[in-house]
Amino acid sequence: NIEIISFNSFNLEFDNEIANVDPKYLIETINKINHKNADAVFISCTALRAVEVLDKIEQQISKFVISSNQAMIWDCLRSVNINNSISGYGKLFSN
């Protein structure tokens, strides 16, 4: 029951290009996206440096923000019964 209400892309083809996207530019881009009616924002691509700015994005847009790397790390930690809250990496880690 997930509905995608908006989709945006940097239109980059190679991981090295994606890895060079400045996290500040990622923040600017997400702030420009129409996410008014969204419950959350998902940032896909393991090469994108999103984890370091998740907290800042969530504070600015007042939405739950999940990145693919963040979700993968969260799942790995939970699979070995590490359930501690970790601050600074988004609301996903606060539970």
Phi, psi and omega in degrees: 000044177254128178246127177271118183258348179203145179222133177225156181212150173277352181056042177258144187260326189249146181303322181294329175290317181295318180295338180270001176292123180294128179305329177295323177291324176299315178301312179301316182295315180295324177296335180273342182289144177279098179240022183307315184264010181272147173278331184203167175239131177250128178252111183260145173122117182287345179274345182280131183278073184262328187305321184290347181238010182301313179303314182297317179298313180301319179296320183287322185258353180055043177226158172288129180238129179235133173250159181298319179294317179301314181296321179294316178296314179303313181296319178298315179298314181293328181292340176250024175060034170262108187243015181293150171286142178232118183272153176098358183231031176097164183296333180305324182273359180274356180255000000 
